[in-house]
């Protein structure tokens, strides 16, 4: 399918690896000019080279922390008026809620809620003026089905979801959409950390920890980041203009509900 976004400009946050990288790749394959972002300069530069070689698209790498004012300024200096904004940021580590002090909680809310709001504030008015805008927020399946140990991540991202629900309806008439992608278990560095944590906590092998997690997924496998990226690209497409304020759960059927 021609997604109708060739030539559009996209910012994809936290995209040097994992699901963010997969979204950047899918948008580049669709013909977008993509600004990618990460804090590790070497990893980011390598990703930019890989994406250029794989897609032939214009890829601009911005090494910055999107949680900082300077980082946000650098992103929008590279792409002042993005047509597409993919909000993404690393979640807090697995931690019992009893171990959370005030600063850890504030940091989590800033990273997984406030940053996305700040970025949208910068991007939204040019989108409205152009009568085209696509905003995709990568949250988590834990927003819909909370996971013990990810309470801070779930809470902050649920707050973001509720915050943007009203904004999505307010800007929809300008052909600006705001949607959410809720990943389940995907083959990313974060999942590798989960496996390692489970090994230590339960005293089991990596294979057993992996098998235990896969057994909870009806699809009986871990998700491929490219599948996730393809879903992101579709939500950014011209054809997706009538989809807004929605949460797309991509978890291999793990959530046991009809709605």
C-alpha positions in Angstrom: 0.0 0.0 0.0 1.2 3.5 -0.8 0.8 5.3 2.5 0.6 8.7 0.9 3.2 10.3 3.1 6.3 10.3 0.8 8.1 13.6 1.3 6.6 14.2 4.8 8.9 15.1 7.6 8.9 13.0 10.8 10.5 13.2 14.2 10.8 9.9 16.0 12.0 10.2 19.5 14.2 7.6 21.2 14.8 5.8 17.9 18.4 4.6 17.9 17.2 1.1 18.8 14.1 -1.0 19.6 10.6 0.0 18.8 11.5 3.6 18.0 14.1 2.5 15.5 11.5 0.2 13.9 9.0 3.1 13.5 11.7 5.3 12.0 12.6 2.6 9.5 9.0 2.1 8.5 8.5 5.8 8.0 11.7 6.1 6.0 10.5 3.1 3.8 7.3 5.1 3.2 9.3 7.9 1.8 9.5 10.3 4.8 12.4 12.4 5.8 13.1 11.2 9.3 14.8 12.8 12.3 16.0 10.1 14.6 17.0 10.6 18.2 19.0 9.0 21.0 21.4 9.9 23.8 24.2 7.5 22.7 26.0 9.3 19.9 27.8 6.2 18.5 24.7 4.0 18.5 22.6 6.8 16.9 25.2 7.4 14.2 25.3 3.7 13.4 21.5 3.5 13.3 21.4 6.5 10.9 23.8 4.9 8.6 21.9 1.6 8.7 18.6 3.3 7.9 20.1 5.4 5.0 21.5 2.2 3.5 18.4 0.2 3.9 15.8 2.8 2.7 17.6 5.5 0.7 15.7 8.1 2.8 17.1 11.3 4.2 17.9 10.5 7.9 19.0 13.2 10.3 20.5 12.1 13.6 20.0 14.3 16.7 21.8 13.2 19.8 19.9 14.6 22.7 17.8 13.9 25.8 14.2 14.7 24.8 13.4 15.2 28.5 15.6 18.4 28.5 14.7 21.8 27.1 18.0 21.7 25.1 17.2 18.3 23.7 13.8 19.4 22.5 15.2 22.6 21.0 17.7 20.5 19.1 15.0 18.2 17.7 12.9 21.1 16.4 16.0 22.9 15.1 16.5 19.9 12.8 12.8 19.7 11.9 11.0 22.9 12.8 7.6 21.9 11.5 7.2 18.1 11.5 4.2 16.5 9.7 4.6 13.4 11.9 5.7 13.1 15.6 6.3 9.8 17.2 6.6 10.2 21.0 8.7 7.6 22.7 10.9 7.5 25.7 12.4 4.8 27.8 10.3 3.6 30.7 11.4 3.4 34.4 13.1 0.1 35.4 11.2 -2.7 37.0 10.9 -1.7 40.6 8.5 -2.5 43.5 6.4 0.6 44.2 7.6 0.6 47.8 11.1 1.5 46.5 9.8 4.7 44.7 10.7 8.0 46.3 9.3 11.3 45.2 12.2 12.1 42.9 11.9 8.8 41.1 8.2 9.3 40.7 8.6 12.8 39.3 11.3 11.6 36.9 9.0 8.9 35.6 6.1 11.2 35.1 8.3 13.7 33.3 9.8 11.1 31.0 6.6 9.2 30.1 4.0 12.0 30.2 5.2 15.5 30.4 7.8 15.3 27.6 5.2 14.1 25.1 3.0 17.0 26.0 5.8 19.5 25.6 6.7 18.1 22.2 3.1 18.2 21.0 2.8 21.8 22.1 5.7 22.6 19.8 4.4 20.6 16.8 0.7 21.0 16.8 0.0 24.5 15.5 2.0 24.1 12.2 0.2 20.7 11.7 -3.2 22.5 12.1 -2.1 25.2 9.7 -1.1 22.7 7.1 -4.2 20.6 7.6 -2.1 17.5 8.1 -0.5 16.0 11.2 0.0 12.6 12.6 1.0 12.0 16.2 1.7 8.5 17.5 2.5 7.9 21.2 4.3 4.7 22.1 3.0 3.8 25.5 2.7 0.2 26.8 0.3 -2.7 27.0 0.6 -2.2 30.8 -1.6 0.9 30.4 -4.5 -1.5 29.7 -3.4 -4.4 31.8 -1.0 -3.2 34.6 2.1 -5.2 35.4 3.5 -5.3 38.9 6.8 -3.6 38.9 5.9 -1.3 36.1 3.5 0.8 38.2 5.2 4.1 37.6 5.4 3.5 33.8 1.8 2.4 33.7 0.6 5.4 35.7 2.5 8.0 33.8 1.5 6.6 30.4 -2.1 6.2 31.4 -2.0 9.9 32.4 -0.6 10.8 29.0 -3.4 8.8 27.3 -6.1 10.6 29.2 -4.5 14.0 28.6 -4.3 13.5 24.9 -7.8 12.0 24.5 -9.4 15.4 24.7 -6.7 17.1 22.5 -7.2 14.5 19.8 -10.9 15.4 19.4 -10.0 19.1 19.5 -7.7 18.9 16.5 -9.3 16.2 14.4 -11.2 18.6 12.2 -7.8 19.9 10.9 -6.8 16.4 9.7 -4.5 16.1 12.7 -4.7 12.7 14.5 -3.3 11.6 17.8 -3.2 7.9 18.5 -1.4 5.4 20.8 0.5 2.2 20.2 0.5 -0.2 23.2 3.3 -2.8 22.8 3.2 -6.1 24.5 6.3 -8.3 24.5 8.8 -7.4 21.7 12.4 -8.4 21.1 14.1 -5.3 22.4 16.8 -4.4 24.9 14.1 -3.7 27.5 12.7 -7.3 27.1 16.3 -8.6 27.5 16.5 -6.7 30.8 13.2 -8.2 31.9 14.5 -11.7 31.2 17.7 -11.0 33.2 15.6 -9.6 36.1 13.3 -12.7 36.1 16.4 -15.0 36.1 17.8 -13.4 39.2 14.5 -13.1 41.0 13.4 -16.7 40.4 16.8 -18.4 40.1 16.1 -19.8 36.7 17.9 -19.9 33.4 17.5 -17.4 30.6 15.8 -20.1 28.4 13.3 -20.8 31.2 12.6 -17.1 31.8 12.0 -16.6 28.1 9.8 -19.7 27.9 7.7 -18.6 30.8 7.0 -15.2 29.2 6.3 -16.7 25.8 3.8 -19.1 27.4 1.7 -16.1 28.5 1.3 -14.9 24.9 -1.4 -16.7 22.8 0.7 -16.2 19.7 3.4 -18.2 21.4 6.2 -15.9 20.3 7.8 -12.6 21.0 6.9 -9.7 18.7 9.1 -8.5 15.9 9.8 -4.8 16.1 9.3 -4.4 12.3 5.6 -5.5 12.9 5.3 -2.6 15.3 6.9 -0.2 13.0 4.5 -1.1 10.2 1.5 -0.3 12.5 3.1 3.0 13.3 3.5 3.9 9.7 -0.1 3.0 8.9 -1.4 5.3 11.7 0.8 8.1 10.1 -0.6 7.4 6.6 -3.0 9.5 4.6 -5.5 6.6 4.8 -5.6 6.8 8.6 -7.1 10.3 8.9 -10.3 9.0 10.3 -8.6 7.2 13.2 -7.9 9.3 16.2 -7.8 9.1 20.0 -7.4 5.3 19.7 -5.2 2.8 21.6 -3.9 0.0 19.4 -2.8 -3.0 21.5 -0.1 -5.0 19.8 0.5 -7.9 22.1 -0.1 -11.2 20.3 -3.4 -11.6 22.1 -2.1 -11.4 25.6 -4.8 -9.1 26.9 -7.8 -11.4 27.5 -10.6 -9.0 26.6 -12.9 -8.3 23.6 -12.5 -4.5 23.9 
